[in-house]
Amino acid sequence: MHALSHFPITEKWPAAHPERIQLYSLATPNGVKVSIMLEETGLPYEAHRITLDQDGVLSPSFLSLNPNNKIPAIIDPAGPNGKPLALFESGAILLYLAEKTGQFLPADPALRYETIQWLMFQMGGVGPMFGQVGFFHRFAGKEYEDKRPLQRYVTEAKRLLAVLEQRLTGRDWIMGEQYTIADIAIFPWVRILGGYYEAAELLGTEHYPNVQRALARFVERPAVIKGIATP
């Protein structure tokens, strides 16, 4: 019996490598944040593809790990004090993996909290607003006759892109020369605007050259390429 056997989710999605971090995810912007971070840090992990339906995030097995029925989630068999640790919420997972490895989060307290501030900017603003643009532009929301919701989220998404544009002026990354969890959190969401959401023209993303420059560097990173493809 291994440490992960106490978690009911492993009955539905068995661990072939129980000594590795178990990732339960899907290739959404929130999902790939964690797979990218795992690739960047070099931590061994095993990925399980979790669908967004009754057999996936709404199944009792997945809900036993994340009662909020959202991906991603992880189990680290070698958590704090050597005990298994289960975590959900992508921002919390990024912080945990950064602290576990000592990577992608500055050690200096002021820079550390500045990085966390931009992580929260993504969690509270970029993710929810960009996601609503996708819903109202690409998915079921596009069928609504009332276009005011779409316009509301488009306006806010443009404002957030402008904030990022200003922040990246004269900087390689959100924190300057240092690539951090802030970049790992933000750029999967920027990427999807011109990709799956097909919203580049709607948002005029070409008007944010600093954002596009940083995004281009981001998607060329080997760990990002692998992380986006996992699971």
C-alpha positions in Angstrom: 0.0 0.0 0.0 1.4 3.4 -1.0 0.7 6.8 0.5 -1.8 7.8 -2.3 -4.0 4.8 -1.7 -5.8 6.8 1.0 -7.2 9.2 -1.6 -10.4 7.9 -3.2 -9.6 9.6 -6.5 -6.8 7.1 -7.1 -9.4 4.3 -7.4 -10.9 6.0 -10.5 -7.5 7.3 -11.8 -4.9 4.8 -10.5 -1.3 6.0 -10.1 1.1 4.1 -12.2 3.9 6.0 -10.5 2.7 6.7 -6.9 6.0 8.3 -5.9 5.4 11.2 -8.4 3.1 14.2 -8.0 -0.3 13.3 -9.4 -1.8 16.0 -11.6 -5.5 15.9 -12.4 -6.1 18.4 -15.2 -7.2 19.4 -18.7 -5.5 21.6 -21.3 -7.4 24.8 -20.3 -5.5 28.0 -19.3 -5.8 27.2 -15.6 -4.9 23.5 -16.2 -1.8 24.2 -18.2 -0.5 26.6 -15.6 0.3 23.7 -13.4 1.7 21.3 -16.0 3.9 24.1 -17.3 5.1 24.8 -13.7 5.9 21.1 -13.2 7.8 21.0 -16.5 9.7 24.2 -15.6 10.7 22.9 -12.2 11.6 19.4 -13.4 9.5 17.7 -10.7 8.5 14.2 -11.6 4.7 14.0 -12.2 2.0 11.8 -13.6 -0.9 13.5 -15.5 -4.5 12.3 -15.5 -6.9 13.9 -18.0 -10.1 15.0 -16.3 -13.0 15.9 -18.4 -15.5 18.7 -17.6 -18.5 16.4 -17.2 -20.3 13.9 -14.9 -17.5 11.4 -15.5 -14.8 13.9 -14.7 -15.0 17.0 -12.5 -18.5 16.1 -11.3 -17.7 12.5 -10.4 -17.6 11.5 -6.7 -14.0 10.5 -7.1 -12.9 13.9 -8.3 -15.1 15.8 -5.8 -13.3 13.8 -3.0 -10.2 15.8 -4.0 -11.8 19.1 -5.0 -15.3 19.8 -3.7 -15.4 22.8 -6.0 -15.3 20.5 -9.1 -12.7 22.5 -11.0 -9.4 21.4 -12.5 -6.5 21.4 -11.8 -5.7 19.6 -8.6 -2.7 17.7 -7.4 -1.6 15.2 -4.8 2.1 15.4 -3.8 3.1 12.1 -2.1 6.1 13.9 -0.6 4.4 17.0 0.8 5.4 19.0 3.9 7.0 16.8 6.6 7.0 13.9 4.2 3.3 13.5 4.3 1.0 13.5 1.2 -0.6 16.8 0.4 -3.7 17.4 -1.8 -4.2 20.8 -3.3 -6.7 22.5 -5.7 -6.8 26.1 -7.1 -4.1 26.8 -9.6 -2.8 29.8 -7.9 -2.3 27.9 -4.6 -0.6 25.1 -6.5 1.8 27.4 -8.2 2.8 29.0 -4.9 3.3 25.6 -3.3 5.4 24.2 -6.2 7.5 27.4 -6.2 8.2 27.1 -2.5 8.8 23.4 -2.7 11.5 23.9 -5.3 12.7 27.4 -4.5 12.1 28.3 -8.1 10.2 31.1 -10.0 9.4 33.1 -6.8 11.9 35.6 -5.6 13.4 35.1 -2.2 13.6 38.8 -1.4 10.4 39.5 0.6 9.5 42.7 -1.3 9.9 41.0 -4.7 8.1 37.9 -3.5 5.0 39.8 -2.6 5.2 41.9 -5.7 5.2 38.6 -7.7 2.2 37.3 -5.6 0.4 40.6 -6.3 0.6 39.9 -10.1 -0.5 36.3 -9.5 -3.6 37.6 -7.8 -4.1 40.0 -10.6 -4.4 37.0 -12.9 -6.6 35.0 -10.5 -9.0 37.9 -9.8 -9.0 39.7 -13.1 -7.4 38.2 -16.1 -8.8 34.7 -15.8 -12.4 35.5 -15.0 -12.7 38.4 -17.5 -10.9 36.7 -20.4 -13.0 33.6 -19.7 -16.2 35.6 -20.0 -15.0 37.0 -23.3 -14.5 33.4 -24.6 -17.9 32.4 -23.4 -19.8 35.3 -25.0 -17.7 35.4 -28.2 -17.0 31.8 -29.0 -19.4 29.6 -27.0 -23.1 29.6 -25.9 -23.1 33.2 -25.0 -22.7 34.2 -28.7 -26.3 33.2 -29.2 -27.6 35.8 -26.8 -29.4 38.6 -28.6 -28.4 41.1 -25.9 -24.8 42.0 -26.7 -24.2 44.2 -23.6 -22.6 41.3 -21.6 -20.1 40.7 -24.4 -19.2 44.4 -24.6 -18.8 44.7 -20.9 -16.2 41.9 -20.8 -14.5 43.0 -24.0 -14.1 46.5 -22.4 -12.7 45.0 -19.2 -10.4 42.6 -21.1 -8.9 45.5 -23.1 -8.3 47.4 -19.9 -6.5 44.4 -18.4 -4.4 44.0 -21.5 -3.5 47.7 -21.2 -2.4 47.2 -17.6 -0.1 44.3 -18.8 1.1 46.4 -21.7 2.2 49.1 -19.4 3.8 46.7 -16.9 5.8 45.0 -19.7 7.2 48.3 -21.0 11.0 47.9 -20.7 10.6 44.5 -19.0 11.2 41.0 -20.4 8.7 39.5 -18.0 6.2 40.7 -15.4 8.9 41.0 -12.8 11.6 42.2 -15.2 14.4 39.9 -16.1 13.2 37.2 -13.8 10.6 34.7 -15.1 8.2 33.8 -12.3 4.9 32.2 -11.4 3.3 35.5 -12.4 4.2 34.8 -16.1 3.2 31.1 -15.8 -0.2 32.2 -14.5 -0.9 35.1 -16.9 0.3 34.1 -20.4 -1.8 30.9 -20.8 -4.8 33.2 -20.6 -3.3 35.7 -23.0 -2.5 32.9 -25.4 -6.0 31.6 -25.5 -7.4 34.9 -26.7 -5.9 34.6 -30.1 -6.1 30.8 -30.1 -9.1 28.8 -28.9 -11.3 31.9 -28.2 -10.6 33.4 -31.6 -10.9 36.9 -30.0 -7.7 38.6 -31.2 -9.5 40.8 -33.7 -12.3 41.5 -31.3 -9.9 42.7 -28.6 -7.4 44.3 -31.0 -4.5 42.3 -29.4 -2.1 43.8 -32.0 -2.4 47.1 -30.2 -0.5 45.6 -27.2 3.0 44.9 -28.7 4.7 44.4 -25.4 2.2 41.8 -24.4 2.6 40.0 -27.8 6.4 40.1 -27.5 6.3 38.5 -24.1 3.7 36.0 -25.2 5.9 35.0 -28.1 8.9 34.3 -25.8 6.6 32.4 -23.4 5.3 29.9 -26.0 8.8 29.2 -27.3 10.0 27.9 -23.9 10.4 24.1 -24.1 8.7 23.6 -20.7 5.7 25.6 -21.9 5.5 23.6 -25.1 5.4 20.4 -23.1 3.1 21.7 -20.4 0.5 22.9 -23.0 0.4 19.4 -24.4 -0.1 17.8 -21.0 -2.4 16.0 -20.3 
